[in-house]
Amino acid sequence: MRYIIVLLLSFSFGFGFEYNLKPQKLKEGIYCFFGKLENINKNNAGNIVNTCFVQTKEGFVVIDSGPTYDYAAQAYTQMLKIENLPIKYVIITHDHDDHWQGNSFYKEEGALLIGPRTYEQNIFKGMNTRMQRVLGKTLYGKTTIVKLDTVVDSNLSLILGGKTFEIKQLESIAHTKGDLIVYMPADKVVFAGDLVFNDRLTSLRDGSLLGSLKVLDTIDTLDVKTIIGGHGYVTDVNATKHLKQYLSTIKYEVQNALDNDISMEAVTKKVLMPQYKEMKLYDELHSRNVFDAYQELEMYDEEEEWKYF
């Protein structure tokens, strides 16, 4: 019966781009779809992000809805193969659009949408998103922008089907100004969104180098065995190590450049960090990360910094 329902839903959703989503089971009742280590393009239709779901007795809880309506619809089709349950909640970790543009599908399914204040501040109907610009009308398809049902300013605790979800904002700015984590203490799992990257480089364009380092330290203090980032495939307790090392090295190298009066125009040619050249998206992101770190550290008082580290 379950497979008949899935088949009928597949026809009714009218999928366009085929994402070939395959959920990976990380723990009992906890699954993720892992995205490609690429930038958004028409060949991947935005499938560059990790999205996850938790199976409870009462329904599914989704963490990040993905890049498009079709992506979310296909993800739910895969969930239904596990158990015929409704989507109860969708939790958005931050406002970068590869993480939330499946919201409109889940809203149609009756799910309640939860996310950070910055989603409400930065997202509005009629905006032309990055996903829409890159993918074009056909691949963007039925995707629309919808409002959240609940906005999280700091912390929120959610219980569903015997599972506890602690939604927390650990810092005022890290990857963005509104990052949320979803912590499941009983399961020793944290969904960290883009506070954690591995297997590829991160971007500092909307965030803070120092805030990112601080929040990684905080995540490492949590009593967890599974850390799921927004991009990358490492999900054990070592998931934060690569990003922490990369950002710590940028901080050291850029601070050294500042101490030696290297100009902003020259710093990206000076701080090359060749040990990271083989990492995915190095060419696209590293120079900009160095530039953004320079701007932040140039304005930062060293005595103030010791309050944070």
N, C-alpha and C positions, 0 to 999 in steps of 0.2 A: 504493500500500500504506500509506504514511504517513497518508493522509487516512482510510482505513478504520479504522486504529488510533485516530485522534483521535475519529472518530465513535463507535466502540465505547466508548471511555473516557468520552465525554460522557454516554452512556446509563448506564454503570455508576456514575459519580459521582453521578448523580441531582441535578443542580444545582437549587437553589431560586431565590434572588435572582440575576438576571442582571447581572453587573458590566460587561459589554461591554468587556472589557479588550483594549487594542490596544498591543502592544509597540512602543516607539520605538527605532530603532537609533541609538546614539550613536557607536559605532565598530565595526569589524569584530569580531563575536562578543560585543558588549556591548550590552545592551538594558535598557530600563526601562519600567515601567508608572507613569504619573504620576497621582497622586490629585487630588481636588478641593480647592480652597482654602476649606474649610468645617470646622465642627465635626462630630463624629460625629452622625448622625441616621438615622432609619429609611429616609429616601429615598435616602441614599447607602450604607447598610449598612456604614458604616465605611471606605468607599473615599476616605480623605483623605490617604493616605500614598504616598510613592514607594517602590516595590519594584523590584529589578533582578535580572538574571541574566546570567551569563557562560557562553558556549558554549565548551567545550574538546573536545579529541579524545576524552576519556574520559567526559565527562558535563557536566551543568550545575552551576554553583555559584550559589546564590540568596543575595542580600543582602536580608534582611528578608522575612519570609514573609507579611506583610499581616494584615488584621483578622479573617479567619474561615477556617474549613476550606474553605468554598465558594469563597472568593476564591483561595486557593492552588490548589485543584483546577482552577479556570478558567484561572489563570495557567499551570499546567503544560500544559493543553490547547493554549494558544497557543505554548508552547515547542516542543511536539511538531510543530507545523506548520513550524517552522524546521528541526528535525532530530530524529529518533527516538533520543533519548539519555536515560539515567537521570539523576535528581537525585542527585548525590554528596554535596554539602555544602550546608547552610543556615547562614549567618552572621547572627546577630542583633546589631544595633548598640547597643541599650540596652533597658531593661525597660518602656518605655511600650507599652501593649497593642495599639495600632494597628499595631505593627511585627512582632509575633510570634505572633499567634493562628492563623496558618496552619500553625504547626509540626506540629500533629497529623496533618495531611494528608501532609506530607513525610516524617514519621516512618513512616507506613504504607507509603510508597513506598521505604523503606530508606535514606533520607538520614541522614547524621550531622549532628547539630545542635551548633553552636558559638555561644557567647555569653558575656557578662560575668558576673562573680561575682554582681552584683546581681540578675540573673535568678534564680539559685538561691536567693538570700536573700529575695527579695520575691515570688516566684511559687510557688504551691503548689497541689496538687490540692484541689478543693473551694472555692476562693476565688470570690467573685462579682466578676468584673472589670467595669470601666467599660463595655466593649463589650457584655457580657452584659446589664447593667442597661439600657443605652440601646436596644439592638436588640431585646431580648426573645427568648423561646425559639425562635420560628420562624426569625428571621433568623440568630440565633446558631447554629442548626442542629446539625451534628455536631461543632462545635468543642469540643475538650477541651484541657486543659493537660498538657503532657508535659515531662519532664526533658531537660536538655541532655546530650549525649554528651561534650563537652569544654568546660571552663570556662577562660576567658582572664583571667588576673589582670593581665597587663601586655602581653606581646607573643607572637605565634605566627606562624610562617611556614608556609605551605601551598603545595604544588606539585601541580598536576593538569593532565594533558594538555599539558604544556609551558608552562602559565601559573603565575606566582608571585603569591600573595596574601599580603601582609604585614598581619596583624591587630594593631592597636596601640591601647593606651589612652594618650592623650596627656597627660591631666590626671586627677587624682584626683576632681575634680568640675568639671563645666562645664554641659552641659544637664541631666545627671543625675550620679550618683556612679559610673557604670560605662560611660560612652560608649566605644565602639570605632569606629575607622575601618578600612576595608579599602583598602589602598594597592597598586596594581599598577604598580610602577616602570617596567617595560618598556613598558607601554601608556600611561604618563603619565596614569593615571586614579586618582582617590580617591573612594570611596563614604564620605561623611562622616556619614550618618545625620542626626540632629537637631542636630548641631553647626552645621549650615548650614541656614538658612531663607531663602527669598526669595519675593517676590510676596505674602507675608502675614507677620503678626507671629509671633514666637516666644512661648514662655512660660518664665518663670524660676522657676516654682513648686517644682521639685525640684532646682534647680541653683544656679549661682553666676554673677553678672554678671561678676566679675573673672576667674573661670576661663574663662568663655565668650570673653571678649576675648582672653585669652592663647592659647587653643586656636585661635582664628581666625588669629592671627598665625602660629602654627606651621603651620597648613594652607597659608597663603600662601607659606611657605618651601619647600614640597614642589615637586619638579620634575614638574609636571603641566600638562596642557592641558584636562582635564575634571574638574570638581568637581561631584559629584552629592549634593545635600542630601536630607534626609528629606521636605521639603515645598517646593514651588515648582518653577518650570520653567527657571530659568537654570542652565546647566551648564558654562559656559565659565570662564575664569580670573577673571571678575568675580563669580562666584557668591557670594563671601563679603562683597562690598562693602556691600550694603544692610544686612545684619544688623550688621556691624561699625559702620557709621555710626549705626544706631538705638541700639545698646547704648552706644556712646561718648557719644551725646547724653544718654541717660538718666543715665549716670555723671556727666557734667558738670553737668546740671541738678539732680540730687539732691544732689550734693556742695555745690553752691551753696546749695540749700535748707537743708542742714545747717549751713553756715557762717553762714546768716542766721537760725538758730534757728527754722526752720519746723517745726512739730510733725508727728509721724507721721500724726495725724488730718487735717492740712491738706495734706500734700504731694501727694496724688493730685489735689487740686483746683488745685494750683499748677503741677505739671509736666504740662502737657497735650500739649505737642509737636504743635501743630496741623498741622505739615507731614506728619504720618503719619496724619491722620484718615481719609484715603481708602484706606488700606491695609486689606486683608481682616483681619477679626477684631480691629480696633482697639478697638471698643466692648467686646468680650468680655475682652480680655487686657491692654490698656495700663495701666489703673489698678492692676491686681494686679502687673504688672511693676515699676511705680514703687514700690509699697509694699514688694515684696520687695527691690528695690535699696536702698531707704532702710534697711531692717533690716540688710542686709549692710554697707553703707558706714558706718552708725552705729557698728558694732562693730569696724570695721577701722582699724588704726593707719596713719596716712599715711606714717610713716617705713618701716613694713613694706611698704607698697604699692610703694615704689620698688624693692624687691627683685624685683618681678614685672614692672615696666614700665620 
